[in-house]
Amino acid sequence: MKICMVAHSYYPNDPRVRREAEAMVRQGHRVEVICLRRANQASVESVAGVDVFRLAVERKRGSALRYIFEYCAFFILAFARLSARSLKQKYSVVVVHNMPNFLVYVSLLARARGARVVLDIHDPMPEIYMDHHSVGARHLCVYLLRLEERIGCLGAQYLMTVNEPMRERLVQHGLSRKHVAVLLNLPDERIFPPSASRSSPCGADHPFTLIYTGTVSSRYGLDLAIRGVKSLVRSIPSIRMLIVGDGPDRPRLKVLAQEAGVGDRVVFRDFLPLEEVPALLSECQVGISTHPDGSFWDLYFSTKVVEYMRVGLSVVSSRTRGIVHYFDDSAIFYYRPGDMEDFCRQVKLVYGRQDLVAARADSVRKRLQTLSWDIEQTKIENFLRYWTSNTA
């Protein structure tokens, strides 16, 4: 099959887009990706068998108007590129990744020429807005974002999303269950091979290290983790924390660490290519996911959590529905969202209770036998076969 993927993100940096594309290539399909381009990236490139077409749009954080401008600019350029290529060749499937959802309409010509169109919904835009702006479900902007999502879904013949809670949300909003597939966000075992858990060395030569990898933003609860490190110094003298990645709040969080008196213990590292992350994780003892509570976070399933698990780290995570759906208390050291004291209590359990660490590691190993990208990627071929053999 000839498949095109469209994503308002950078390739190969977007893990979900990359995993899907490379899985399709390994299954014998020809895959193209249309995406954003950083200044130092080639506009056309082949990456691990995937033909990548980068458009002259960069992601920049800013006001709502900036986002609208950026989304619209990418939409116009992606529509032009995909339409031009659709005149030269017929695609079997076009997979469009949100955000935004209306990006699905770049596929109009490809669909007219016979392509099946799939919208892969990574993020629920209404819930993100509700949590970010502390507004209710009846707010005008939330209504407009739900309308945008509904219009986007109408432009697709099939939908795909990232976990079961997200699927249930879409079905509750009136979409047909049979047209909503779930492809879990799980790390690629070729990059994150399984590793046995290990005891947590500590001391002057072996600091007890917490690690966070991903977008460096306050909305991921990193303020709590930094204040937690300050509180834990007396109980765990060797404690430190690595924050790995880029994001809008990195400068502010650095200042917060300095003001809290833990600037020497909270270390910020730049974004790393995915292939380099496992080696860094192996130097740490605890992977943290400090996301808060809220409408969006109830739907959130962190790929980082599974990455931590696969390399043998203990995981301290806030207890929200999207995570608990897949991992119970036997696998994760859960704390109440937003409760720094409970966060510190769980970190101290990892530090001092190797019996609990070993028991949870045993549970994790069993759970990961059924939560695996090797299993998930076999679904892709079934999805492709279903999408191309059925009329939506």
C-alpha positions in Angstrom: 0.0 0.0 0.0 0.9 3.6 -0.5 0.3 5.5 2.8 0.7 9.2 3.6 0.8 10.6 7.2 0.3 14.2 8.0 1.4 15.7 11.4 1.8 19.1 12.8 5.0 18.0 14.5 8.6 17.3 13.8 9.8 14.0 12.3 11.3 11.8 13.5 11.0 13.5 16.9 7.3 12.7 17.3 7.4 9.2 18.8 3.9 8.1 17.9 4.1 9.2 14.3 7.5 7.6 14.0 6.5 4.3 15.5 3.4 4.0 13.2 5.4 5.0 10.1 8.3 2.6 10.7 5.9 -0.2 11.6 4.1 0.2 8.2 7.5 0.3 6.4 8.5 -3.0 8.1 5.2 -4.5 7.0 6.1 -3.8 3.4 4.2 -0.5 2.7 5.5 2.7 1.2 5.1 5.5 3.7 5.4 9.3 3.3 5.2 11.8 6.1 4.3 15.5 5.7 5.3 17.5 8.7 6.9 20.7 10.2 10.5 21.7 9.5 13.1 23.1 11.8 15.7 25.5 10.3 18.4 22.8 10.4 16.4 20.0 8.8 16.3 19.0 5.2 13.0 19.7 3.4 13.0 16.2 1.8 14.7 13.2 3.4 14.4 9.4 3.7 14.5 8.3 7.4 14.6 4.6 8.1 12.7 3.9 4.9 10.1 6.7 5.5 10.0 9.5 2.9 9.7 12.7 4.8 8.5 16.0 3.3 9.0 18.9 5.6 7.1 22.2 5.1 8.5 25.6 5.9 6.6 26.0 9.2 8.1 25.9 12.7 6.3 25.3 15.9 6.5 28.4 18.2 4.6 28.8 21.5 2.7 32.0 21.9 -0.7 33.5 22.0 -3.9 31.9 20.7 -3.5 34.0 17.5 0.0 32.6 17.0 -1.4 29.0 17.2 -4.2 29.8 14.8 -1.7 31.4 12.3 0.6 28.4 12.6 -2.1 25.8 12.2 -3.6 27.6 9.2 -0.2 28.1 7.5 0.6 24.4 7.9 -2.9 23.4 6.7 -2.5 25.4 3.5 1.0 24.1 2.7 0.1 20.5 3.6 -3.1 20.7 1.5 -1.0 21.9 -1.4 1.7 19.3 -1.0 -0.6 16.3 -0.5 -2.9 17.4 -3.3 0.0 17.8 -5.7 1.3 14.3 -4.8 -2.2 12.9 -5.1 -2.4 14.0 -8.7 0.7 11.9 -9.4 -0.2 8.8 -7.4 -3.0 7.2 -5.6 -2.8 6.6 -1.8 -4.5 3.7 -0.2 -4.7 5.4 3.2 -4.0 8.9 4.6 -3.5 9.1 8.3 -3.8 12.7 9.8 -2.6 13.3 13.3 -4.2 15.9 15.5 -3.8 18.7 16.8 -5.6 20.4 15.2 -8.5 18.1 14.1 -9.4 20.2 11.0 -6.1 19.2 9.5 -7.9 16.1 8.3 -9.3 18.2 5.4 -5.9 18.4 3.7 -6.8 14.9 2.4 -9.8 16.0 0.3 -8.2 15.4 -3.1 -6.6 12.1 -1.9 -9.9 10.9 -0.7 -11.6 11.9 -3.9 -9.1 9.7 -5.7 -9.9 6.7 -3.5 -7.8 7.0 -0.3 -9.3 6.0 3.0 -8.9 8.9 5.5 -8.1 8.2 9.2 -7.9 10.8 11.9 -5.5 9.8 14.7 -6.6 11.8 17.8 -3.6 12.1 20.2 -5.0 14.9 22.4 -8.5 16.1 23.4 -8.3 19.8 22.6 -11.5 20.8 24.7 -10.2 19.1 27.9 -6.7 20.6 27.4 -8.3 24.1 27.2 -10.5 23.4 30.2 -7.6 22.5 32.4 -5.2 25.1 31.1 -7.6 28.0 31.6 -9.6 26.6 34.5 -12.9 26.8 32.8 -16.0 24.6 32.7 -17.4 22.4 30.0 -20.0 25.1 29.1 -17.4 27.8 28.3 -17.8 29.2 24.8 -14.2 28.3 23.8 -14.7 24.7 25.0 -17.9 24.5 22.9 -16.1 25.8 19.9 -13.3 23.3 20.4 -15.8 20.5 20.6 -17.3 21.7 17.4 -13.9 21.8 15.8 -13.3 18.2 16.9 -16.7 17.1 15.6 -16.1 18.7 12.3 -12.7 17.1 12.1 -14.1 13.7 12.8 -16.7 14.2 10.1 -13.9 14.7 7.6 -12.5 11.2 8.4 -13.9 7.8 7.5 -12.2 6.1 10.5 -10.7 7.3 13.8 -7.8 6.1 15.8 -6.8 7.2 19.3 -4.2 6.6 22.0 -6.0 4.6 24.8 -9.3 3.2 26.0 -10.4 6.2 28.1 -10.0 8.4 25.0 -12.0 5.9 23.0 -14.8 5.9 25.6 -14.8 9.7 25.5 -15.2 9.7 21.7 -18.0 7.1 21.9 -19.8 9.1 24.6 -19.7 12.1 22.3 -21.7 10.2 19.7 -19.1 8.5 17.5 -19.4 4.9 16.4 -17.4 2.5 18.4 -16.6 0.3 15.4 -15.0 3.2 13.7 -12.7 4.1 16.6 -9.5 2.0 16.9 -7.1 2.1 19.8 -3.3 2.0 19.2 -1.6 2.4 22.5 1.3 4.8 22.9 4.0 2.3 23.9 7.8 2.6 23.5 9.5 0.7 20.7 11.2 -2.4 22.2 14.0 -2.0 19.7 14.9 1.3 21.4 13.8 0.4 25.0 14.7 -3.3 25.4 13.5 -4.9 28.7 15.8 -4.7 31.6 15.6 -6.2 35.1 15.0 -3.8 38.0 17.9 -3.2 40.3 18.5 -2.0 43.8 18.9 1.7 44.3 22.5 2.6 45.1 23.0 5.8 47.1 25.9 7.7 48.5 28.4 10.3 47.4 29.4 8.3 44.3 25.9 7.1 43.6 23.2 9.8 43.9 19.6 8.8 44.2 18.3 10.2 41.0 14.7 11.0 40.0 14.2 11.7 36.3 11.6 13.4 34.1 11.8 13.3 30.3 9.5 15.2 28.0 8.0 18.7 27.6 9.3 21.1 30.3 6.0 22.8 31.3 4.3 23.7 34.6 1.2 21.9 33.4 3.1 18.6 33.9 3.5 19.3 37.7 7.2 19.8 37.7 6.9 22.6 40.3 5.7 19.9 42.8 8.7 17.7 42.0 11.2 20.5 42.5 9.7 21.5 45.9 9.6 17.8 46.7 13.4 17.5 46.2 13.9 20.3 48.7 11.7 18.5 51.2 13.5 15.2 50.6 17.1 16.4 51.1 17.1 15.6 54.8 15.7 12.1 54.4 17.7 11.3 51.2 21.0 13.2 51.3 22.1 12.0 47.9 18.9 12.9 46.1 19.0 14.8 42.8 16.6 15.2 39.8 17.2 15.3 36.1 14.7 17.2 33.9 15.4 16.3 30.3 13.7 18.1 27.5 12.7 21.6 26.2 9.6 23.6 26.9 8.2 27.1 27.7 8.7 26.9 31.5 12.3 25.7 31.6 13.7 29.1 32.6 11.1 29.6 35.3 11.7 26.2 36.7 15.4 26.8 36.8 14.7 29.9 38.9 12.4 28.0 41.1 15.1 25.4 41.8 17.6 28.1 42.7 15.1 29.9 45.0 14.3 26.6 46.7 18.0 26.1 47.4 18.2 22.9 45.2 19.7 24.5 42.1 22.7 22.1 42.4 20.5 19.1 42.8 18.0 19.8 40.0 19.8 19.4 36.7 18.3 20.4 33.4 19.4 18.5 30.2 18.6 19.4 26.6 16.3 17.3 24.5 17.9 14.0 23.6 17.2 11.8 20.5 15.0 8.9 21.5 17.8 6.4 21.0 19.9 8.1 23.7 17.2 8.1 26.4 17.5 4.5 27.6 21.2 4.9 28.5 20.4 8.0 30.5 17.5 6.4 32.3 19.8 3.5 33.3 21.8 5.9 35.4 18.7 6.8 37.5 16.5 5.1 40.1 13.0 6.6 39.8 11.0 7.8 36.9 8.4 10.4 37.8 5.2 11.5 36.2 3.8 14.4 38.2 0.8 15.4 36.1 -2.0 17.0 38.0 -5.7 16.1 38.2 -8.2 17.4 35.7 -10.4 16.6 32.7 -7.5 16.1 30.4 -5.3 14.2 32.8 -8.0 11.7 33.4 -7.6 10.8 29.7 -3.8 11.0 29.8 -1.6 7.8 29.5 2.1 8.6 29.7 4.4 6.8 27.4 7.2 8.0 29.6 5.9 5.7 32.4 6.3 2.6 30.3 9.7 3.8 29.1 10.8 4.0 32.7 9.4 0.6 33.5 11.1 -1.1 30.5 14.6 -0.1 31.6 13.9 -1.2 35.2 13.1 2.1 37.0 10.6 2.4 39.8 7.8 4.8 38.9 6.3 7.4 41.1 3.2 8.8 39.4 0.1 10.8 40.3 -3.0 8.7 40.5 -5.3 9.6 37.5 -7.8 7.4 35.6 -5.8 7.2 32.4 -2.8 5.6 34.1 -4.7 3.5 36.6 -6.7 2.0 33.7 -3.5 0.1 32.7 -1.4 -0.1 35.9 -2.8 -0.8 39.4 -1.2 -0.2 42.8 0.9 -3.4 42.5 3.0 -1.8 39.7 3.4 2.0 40.5 4.1 4.1 43.6 1.0 6.3 43.3 0.5 9.6 45.1 -2.5 11.9 45.3 -2.3 14.5 42.4 -1.0 17.8 43.7 0.0 16.4 47.1 3.7 17.1 47.6 3.8 15.3 51.0 2.4 12.2 49.5 4.8 12.5 46.5 7.7 12.6 49.0 6.3 9.7 50.9 6.3 7.5 47.8 9.8 8.5 46.9 11.0 7.6 50.4 9.3 4.2 50.0 11.3 3.6 46.8 14.5 4.7 48.6 14.0 2.7 51.8 11.8 -0.3 51.0 13.6 -2.6 48.5 11.0 -5.3 49.3 8.3 -3.1 47.8 10.5 -2.1 44.9 11.1 -5.8 44.1 7.4 -6.7 44.4 6.3 -3.9 42.1 9.1 -4.8 39.6 7.7 -8.3 39.5 4.2 -7.0 38.8 5.5 -4.7 36.1 7.3 -7.5 34.3 4.1 -9.5 34.1 2.1 -6.5 33.0 4.5 -5.6 30.2 4.0 -9.0 28.7 0.6 -7.8 27.5 1.5 -4.1 27.1 4.1 -4.1 24.3 4.7 -2.2 21.1 5.4 -5.6 19.4 1.8 -6.5 20.1 0.4 -3.1 19.2 2.1 -2.8 15.9 0.6 -6.1 14.7 -2.7 -4.3 15.0 -1.7 -1.8 12.3 -1.8 -4.3 9.5 -5.2 -5.4 10.7 -6.4 -1.8 10.8 -5.1 -1.1 7.3 -6.8 -4.2 6.0 -10.1 -3.2 7.6 -9.9 0.4 6.5 -9.3 -0.5 2.9 -11.8 -3.3 2.6 -14.8 -1.6 4.3 -17.0 1.4 3.3 -17.2 3.9 6.2 
